[in-house]
Structures are given as structure tokens and as C-alpha cells.
Amino acid sequence: MTDELSAVPSESSGTAETVAALEQELDADGVLVGIVMGSESDMPAMEKAAAELTRRGIANEIKVMSAHRNPDVVAEYSKTARARGLKVIIAGAGLAAALPGAVAAHTDLPVIGVPLTSKTSVAGGLDAMLAIAQMPPGVPVACVGVDNPKNAAVLAERIINA
């Protein structure tokens, strides 16, 4: 799959051609779980989710996008997730941990938040955990334990197989 977040048809291409191209891309990669994180520094932790999904035979993709620095990218990724074949999105974030909620605000897919710690975390990641768990009504986000992306992968598999 390309790193493009959405296929933008040229003015000369028709809707049927665009849909056919999207279906061909989806058939080619079969990605079911998107893994996103707010910062490149989150990669070592979130790669554990990717490794667990891969071990379980579930195709996944991993991307860095910040709810604060790249809100339009987060919105586009989330809005197009279902059309691209995703079934679940795992979002890792620390500190204010806005990413899982920002993703959930733009998709109806299940979103699993992974609260992450950093050197400036409050109370060992409590800040991130509360930010993820305390979503407003109508914007649900599941929350696994602090620094536990493996459980997010296991939960994603259970959701897919439900």
C-alpha cells in the first residue's frame, strides 16, 4: 500500500475507474488493522502491536501522525479507513493523548487507544490513560493498559473475529 492517504481522481478519470483502482489496491494488501501514533518516538512501543498482529496472521500498517501537528492528516486517514479495508485502528499516544479520540471522531470503526509513557508523563502514564478513557458520549475509544500495545493487538484480533 502506498503512503498516500486517499486516492484523488484526476478530472479525466471517472468514478468507476477510481472505485476499481481502490478495490484493486485493497485486494493487493488486505490490511485489516491500522496502527497510528503521534510521534516517531512512539515507534518502538507501537511496533510491538504490529509484531503481535503479524504473528497472528493479521495484515497491518503503521503510520506516524499527530493529532496536534497534523490534524488534517489524522482526519483524512480516519475518514478513509473503512474504504481502504481497515476493520480496527490502534492509536498510541502519550501525554495529552488526543490521537485516539481524534481518530474516533472521524470514523465509525473500533478504535483502541494505547496510553504511552514518556519522560514527561504524569504518574507513570496516568495522564495519557485518563485522556484516552474519558471520551465524550458518542466517541468511544477502548483503552488498554499503559505501554501495552500487545493487548491492543489481541483485542483487535478479537474484534475482527467477533
Residue pairs with C-beta under 8 A, 6 or more apart in sequence:
1 25
1 28
1 29
1 31
1 61
1 84
2 25
3 63
5 73
5 76
5 77
5 80
6 76
6 80
7 18
7 21
7 22
7 25
9 15
9 17
9 18
22 83
22 84
25 84
26 84
26 85
29 59
29 61
29 85
30 59
30 85
31 59
31 60
31 61
31 84
31 85
31 86
32 58
32 59
32 60
32 85
32 86
32 87
32 88
32 160
33 53
33 58
33 59
33 60
33 61
33 86
33 87
33 88
33 89
33 90
33 153
33 156
33 160
34 60
34 61
34 63
34 77
34 81
34 86
34 88
34 89
34 90
35 46
35 49
35 50
35 53
35 60
35 61
35 62
35 63
35 89
35 90
35 91
35 92
35 149
36 62
36 63
36 64
36 65
36 74
36 77
36 89
36 90
36 91
36 92
36 99
36 103
37 43
37 45
37 46
37 62
37 63
37 64
37 65
37 91
37 92
37 93
37 99
37 116
38 64
38 65
38 66
38 67
38 68
38 92
38 93
38 94
38 98
38 99
39 64
39 66
39 94
40 64
41 118
42 64
42 92
42 93
42 94
42 116
43 62
43 64
45 92
45 114
45 116
45 147
45 149
46 62
46 90
46 92
46 114
46 149
47 62
48 149
48 150
48 153
49 60
49 90
49 92
49 114
49 149
49 150
49 152
49 153
49 156
50 60
50 62
50 153
52 149
52 150
52 153
52 154
53 59
53 60
53 153
53 156
53 157
54 60
56 153
56 157
58 153
58 156
58 157
58 160
63 77
65 73
65 74
65 77
65 99
66 74
66 99
67 74
67 93
67 98
67 99
67 101
67 102
67 103
68 96
68 98
71 102
74 99
74 102
74 103
74 106
75 102
75 106
77 103
78 89
78 102
78 103
78 104
78 105
78 106
78 107
79 106
79 107
81 89
81 107
81 109
82 107
82 108
82 109
86 109
87 109
87 110
87 156
87 159
87 160
88 109
88 110
88 111
88 112
88 156
88 159
88 160
89 103
89 107
89 109
89 110
89 111
89 112
90 111
90 112
90 114
90 149
90 152
90 153
90 156
91 99
91 100
91 103
91 111
91 112
91 113
91 114
91 141
92 99
92 113
92 114
92 116
92 149
92 152
93 99
93 100
93 113
93 114
93 115
93 116
93 128
93 131
93 132
94 115
94 116
94 117
94 118
94 121
94 125
94 127
94 128
95 118
95 120
95 121
95 127
95 128
95 131
96 127
96 128
96 131
97 113
97 115
97 116
97 127
97 128
97 129
97 131
97 132
98 131
99 113
100 111
100 112
100 113
100 114
100 132
100 135
100 141
100 143
101 113
101 131
101 132
101 135
101 139
101 141
103 111
104 111
104 135
104 139
104 140
104 141
105 139
110 142
110 156
110 159
111 140
111 141
111 142
112 141
112 142
112 143
112 144
112 152
112 155
112 156
113 132
113 133
113 141
113 142
113 143
113 144
113 152
114 132
114 144
114 147
114 148
114 149
114 152
115 125
115 128
115 129
115 131
115 132
115 143
115 144
115 145
115 146
115 147
116 125
116 128
116 146
116 147
117 124
117 125
117 128
117 146
117 147
121 127
121 128
124 146
125 146
125 147
126 146
128 146
129 143
129 145
129 146
132 141
132 143
133 141
133 143
135 141
142 155
144 151
144 152
144 155
145 151
